[in-house]
Amino acid sequence: MRSPARRFGPLGAADDHPRPGGLGGVLLGAAVTAGYAASRGWRIVIPASAVAAGIGAALLIGAVAGLYPAVRAARLAPTEALRTV
């Protein structure tokens, strides 16, 4: 029987990678939105729900994209996983 660390480890690794990209994307989107609104003389409004949805979408997409290779590597012996890189 596998240890919990080997069973759930890929989930943590797959979830760590999209965080900086998701946050960067949200910040870039907010900056572009603020710049466009300022150029038009509009009031700058960025809903918190839009920020949360952007971060959530980045985490979900990154976790799904990273989960398959992580689970595949977790099924191999460590030396075999390193050999296929």
For each residue, the residues with C-beta under 8 A, 3 or more apart:
1:
2: 6 7
3: 6 7
4: 7 8
5: 8 9
6: 2 3 9 74
7: 2 3 4 74
8: 4 5 11 12
9: 5 6 12 13 70 74
10: 13 14 67 70 71 73 74
11: 8 14 15 63 67 70
12: 8 9 15 16
13: 9 10 16 17 66 70
14: 10 11 17 62 63 65 66 67 70
15: 11 12 18 19 59 62 63 66
16: 12 13 19
17: 13 14 20 21 62 66
18: 15 21 22 58 59 61 62 63 65 66
19: 15 16 22 23 58 59 62
20: 17 23 24
21: 17 18 24 25 58 62
22: 18 19 25 26 54 55 57 58 59 62
23: 19 20 26 27 55 58
24: 20 21 27 28
25: 21 22 28 29 54 58
26: 22 23 29 30 51 54 55 58
27: 23 24 30 31
28: 24 25 31 32
29: 25 26 32 33 54
30: 26 27 33 34 46 51
31: 27 28 34 35
32: 28 29 35 36
33: 29 30 36 37 44 46
34: 30 31 37 38 44 46
35: 31 32 38 39
36: 32 33 39 40
37: 33 34 40 42 43 44 45
38: 34 35 41 42 44
39: 35 36
40: 36 37
41: 38
42: 37 38
43: 37
44: 33 34 37 38
45: 37
46: 30 33 34 50 51
47: 50 51
48: 51 52
49: 52 53
50: 46 47 53 54
51: 26 30 46 47 48 54 55
52: 48 49 55 56
53: 49 50 56 57
54: 22 25 26 29 50 51 57 58
55: 22 23 26 51 52 58 59
56: 52 53 59 60
57: 22 53 54 60 61
58: 18 19 21 22 23 25 26 54 55 61 62
59: 15 18 19 22 55 56 62 63
60: 56 57 63 64
61: 18 57 58 64 65
62: 14 15 17 18 19 21 22 58 59 65 66
63: 11 14 15 18 59 60 66 67
64: 60 61 67 68
65: 14 18 61 62 68
66: 13 14 15 17 18 62 63 69 70
67: 10 11 14 63 64 70 71
68: 64 65 71 72
69: 66 72 73
70: 9 10 11 13 14 66 67 73 74
71: 10 67 68 74 75
72: 68 69 75 76
73: 10 69 70 76 81
74: 6 7 9 10 70 71
75: 71 72
76: 72 73 80 81 84
77: 80 81
78: 81 82
79: 82 83
80: 76 77 83 84
81: 73 76 77 78 84 85
82: 78 79 85
83: 79 80
84: 76 80 81
85: 81 82
